[in-house]
């Protein structure tokens, strides 16, 4: 079984670095071809974000 090392979990509040908007992670996935974790956001369901575009909200 693969051990994932993603930073954020489903339902977690995070900040979009570009806009500073606080949003909620809907779900995450690992994209092997990009070697990166991606996240869909409840507030923007048609867009996915890379882990590097997010930060923990305080």
C-alpha positions as CSV (number, residue, x, y, z in Angstrom):
1,X,0.0,0.0,0.0
2,X,1.3,3.4,-1.0
3,X,1.9,6.0,1.8
4,X,0.8,9.5,0.7
5,X,2.6,12.6,1.9
6,X,0.1,15.2,1.0
7,X,-0.1,18.3,3.2
8,X,-3.8,18.9,3.2
9,X,-6.8,16.7,3.9
10,X,-10.4,16.7,2.7
11,X,-12.5,19.4,4.5
12,X,-9.4,21.4,5.6
13,X,-9.4,25.2,5.3
14,X,-6.5,26.5,3.3
15,X,-5.4,29.8,1.8
16,X,-5.0,30.3,-2.0
17,X,-1.6,32.0,-2.3
18,X,-2.5,34.0,-5.4
19,X,-5.7,35.6,-3.9
20,X,-5.3,35.0,-0.1
21,X,-8.8,33.6,-0.2
22,X,-9.6,31.1,2.5
23,X,-11.2,28.0,0.9
24,X,-12.1,24.4,1.8
25,X,-10.4,21.3,0.3
26,X,-13.0,19.1,-1.4
27,X,-10.6,16.3,-2.3
28,X,-7.0,15.6,-3.1
29,X,-5.2,13.3,-5.5
30,X,-1.7,12.4,-6.6
31,X,-0.9,12.8,-10.2
32,X,2.1,10.5,-11.0
33,X,2.8,12.1,-14.4
34,X,3.2,15.5,-12.7
35,X,4.7,14.1,-9.5
36,X,2.5,16.4,-7.6
37,X,-0.6,16.5,-5.3
38,X,-3.6,18.3,-6.7
39,X,-6.6,19.6,-4.9
40,X,-10.2,20.5,-5.8
41,X,-11.8,23.2,-3.8
42,X,-15.4,23.4,-2.7
43,X,-15.7,27.1,-3.5
44,X,-14.2,26.6,-7.1
45,X,-15.3,23.1,-8.1
46,X,-14.2,23.4,-11.8
47,X,-10.6,24.2,-11.0
48,X,-7.8,22.2,-9.4
49,X,-4.8,23.6,-7.6
50,X,-1.3,22.2,-7.0
51,X,-0.1,21.8,-3.5
52,X,2.4,24.7,-4.0
53,X,-0.5,27.1,-4.7
54,X,-1.9,26.6,-1.2
55,X,-0.9,27.2,2.4
56,X,-2.4,26.4,5.7
57,X,-4.8,29.0,7.0
58,X,-4.3,30.3,10.5
